[in-house]
Amino acid sequence: MTKQDLIDSVASKTGYSKTQVKETLGTLLDTIQGSLAKGQTVTFTGFGTFKTYKRKARMGRNPQTGKEIQIPAARVPKFKAGKALKDAVR
């Protein structure tokens, strides 16, 4: 499902216009992204939790040349599915 598919589905189920749903979804995603950028955790009970974690620096390999390279440490987003989501998918 793409973002546009999600917008179409929500619009048809709620009766809101696609423009309203697109703006709302955009605001939701921007808010989640902003919270993660601040290092905050975003939790939707039953659905899941978005958070960031620190990935350590490590050695990697350039696939084109085979030369070893240093990959710097980074903070990356992570999603952990909640119980209700896991049960719905099973």
Secondary structure, DSSP 8 states (H G I E B T S, - for coil): --HHHHHHHHHHHH---HHHHHHHHHHHHHHHHHHHHTT--EEETTTEEEEEEEE--EEEE-TTT--EEEE--EEEEEEEE-HHHHHHH-
